[in-house]
């Protein structure tokens, strides 16, 4: 099986490293610069190309799209036309332009396409889903989820203001950048029917995108969900609390635990997880490869990536209008 990785930033290198760990060695990389090409080939055994046409001429079976967000759709369209399966880094895009065309093309070409939201493969979120499905806290009443991480600390040694995260035209901003939370909440509780949002740029980071977002989502058959995202917090936080009629669930990513409070017994039970952050990236990649090999639907198919994008765009619309916005699930 041949793999082409498009974009060789930190996440592209992670995927190359994990492909090597999974014993795949027919690897290609599409680069925008010739810098470090020899080092990439030495470390990963991956040959570098500098035009998409040349790279796709190698007839890769799977293409990993890990270039900046604003390039995802044009890259994915060219890849799908070439007949390769698509593993697309989150978020799918920064707008809906070209999204329907991609969905139609993937279906017509009978391709597999998955959006990379690795928190669905993390033991903590999987445990939350299991406990919710087992009705351990009764009917969920409300949810509070939060993620905050200081953007200047993301890439030590690099000016964070030069990263795509800091630029609106490249699809940056905390809402799309940390849309992991939107995805796993969608996975746990279903799509919201409407939402309100507040989006701000505090000015603290000297960037031209939002650095703080608060969203309140109403779900069709579940709890109200309050979600906060920011580029500002030190230390990093990532957590989710679910209050139900019979108890409470708390997932703390940083602590590596899920805590369950059963109202009937008045006691807490704690489930702990080893620090295996990279393992969720390995697991999502292995899962997608297995889906291609077995012709089965990925856990996060293109349609769900589109819905997560629609939720994010609805939040932007709600913030701009100052009103509640209905979320359209149609593709």
ABEGO torsion letter per residue (X at the ends): XBBBBBEABAAAAAAAAAAAAAGBABBBBBBABABGAAAAAAAAGBBBBABAAAAAAAGBABBBBABBAAAAAAAAAAAAAAGBBBBBBOBABABABGAAAAAAAAAAAGBBBBBBBAAAABAAAAAAAAAAAAGAAEBBABBBBBBBBBAAAABBGBBAAABAAABAAAGBEAAAAAAAAAAAAAAAAEBBABBBBBBBBAGAAGBABBABBBBBBBBAABBBBBBBBBAABOBBBBBBBBBBAAEBBBBBAAAGBBBBBBAAAGBBBBBBBBBAAAAAAAAAAAAAAAAAAAGBBBABBAAAAAAAAAAAAAAAAAAAAGBBBBBBABX
